[in-house]
Amino acid sequence: MNTIPNEYLIKLIEAGIQAPSGDNWQPWKFKLLANGFELWLDPENMGEFFDVNLVATEISCGALIENVVTLATALGLATHISYFNNQADKEEGSNKFAKLTFTPSGSQSDVEATRQAIFNRRSNRNLYQFTKKIPTTVITELTNLVTSNDHYKFYNYQTPQSKSAIIDNMLATDAIRFANEHVHNDFHKALRFGKTAEQTRNGLAAATLGIESFMFPVLKLLKPWKITRFFNHFGLHHIMTFRATWLPMKSSSHIVGIVHQGPVNYVEAGRIMQRFWLQVNKLGLSLQLSSSLPLFLARYHLAQGEGFTSAQLKSLAAVENDFAKITPGFNKETDQLIMLFRLGYTKHPAPTPYRREVESFLI
Ligand SMILES: Cc1cc2nc3c(=O)[nH]c(=O)nc-3n(C[C@H](O)[C@H](O)[C@H](O)COP(=O)(O)O)c2cc1C
């Protein structure tokens, strides 16, 4: 019996696909059921260098599920979730990831406000207003939201010393990022100029990067790795790091991190990250993720650093040690850094990124 009309299911999926995904690859597909839908992974849009063991894909799926559950709750529906992403399912080669079914559980509330929050959440890569500080009460509210799950810790690099130290740490990480051939090629594969973003409706539209438009031809010129590698000999990666990391980080009111203690379930981490992000944007704050350090560390530990040169591995070990020093209580043997963010206020709204049409995800 079709207990939930398809029209409702499509609305829920539409909310789901507003979730963030690494380089906006949108690595998912959906199969409609009578009372819900199955979430499938899309192998064509995942597995990049930053997606070791599908960590980034799982975070994105968690964010998608959080959007769906949030809207379903507002619509008066309870969500029941079963997962198929365990080792046995992976070994069988199935891309079925989760099944979400819905049952009526109460009355509707705040549907429009909930939809707005989900559809208005954005990555904002513009420079922020350095002098406009975030009130302490807001930081406390965000800390409580994340740490309401006992396994999660929230770090706030607030003092000038700790802010400088985390920025130095991020600069050292991004110097590795801009000097790594795999990351370089993945970024340029995702980068979209002009009308291409509108046509493919995925990837990173250059206009959403928050950089000056005179940088676009420079990025086009640097696309072949050989050219970038040549200029890296003359310090190009340090210039890129300055513009892509130092300036945005310096302009931010706060740099914060979410850490998980003990073995992590990245889907759950993605749900918590999304809950945090929705609240950040609802409070009128802007946010940009900085995933290089968390995802490099995941690769370092889960794939023995495969894909890094030996010099990069040495730098990464040093970066991890420095991160542990400036993050009190962080135990590099047992804790996982889930994500770093910069937060702040900006006068420049984030441009709307593209999403593919819902129909293109249905199987
Ligand atoms: C696992 C993961 C890692 C990401 N890493 C970064 C990052 O390092 N820098 C950044 O600016 N955005 C990062 N993003 C944000 C995506 O690029 C963004 O969600 C996507 O382009 C869609 O844009 P939207 O968030 O505005 O909807 C990441 C997102 C996810 C889920």
The ligand as an ORCA input file, in Angstrom:
! r2SCAN-3c Opt
* xyz 0 1
  C      33.078     16.247      3.035
  C      33.012     17.659      2.501
  C      34.192     18.391      2.359
  C      34.146     19.716      1.896
  N      35.292     20.451      1.854
  C      35.245     21.762      1.539
  C      36.417     22.582      1.622
  O      37.504     22.133      2.001
  N      36.305     23.885      1.277
  C      35.130     24.439      0.858
  O      35.088     25.619      0.568
  N      33.999     23.676      0.784
  C      34.038     22.369      1.135
  N      32.893     21.609      1.100
  C      31.633     22.236      0.706
  C      31.200     21.823     -0.698
  O      32.121     22.267     -1.669
  C      29.803     22.400     -0.930
  O      28.933     21.796     -0.036
  C      29.280     22.196     -2.335
  O      30.076     22.901     -3.260
  C      27.830     22.684     -2.478
  O      27.697     24.023     -2.055
  P      26.759     24.438     -0.824
  O      27.387     23.925      0.440
  O      26.739     25.957     -0.843
  O      25.415     23.834     -1.040
  C      32.898     20.290      1.540
  C      31.731     19.537      1.681
  C      31.773     18.249      2.168
  C      30.488     17.495      2.362
*
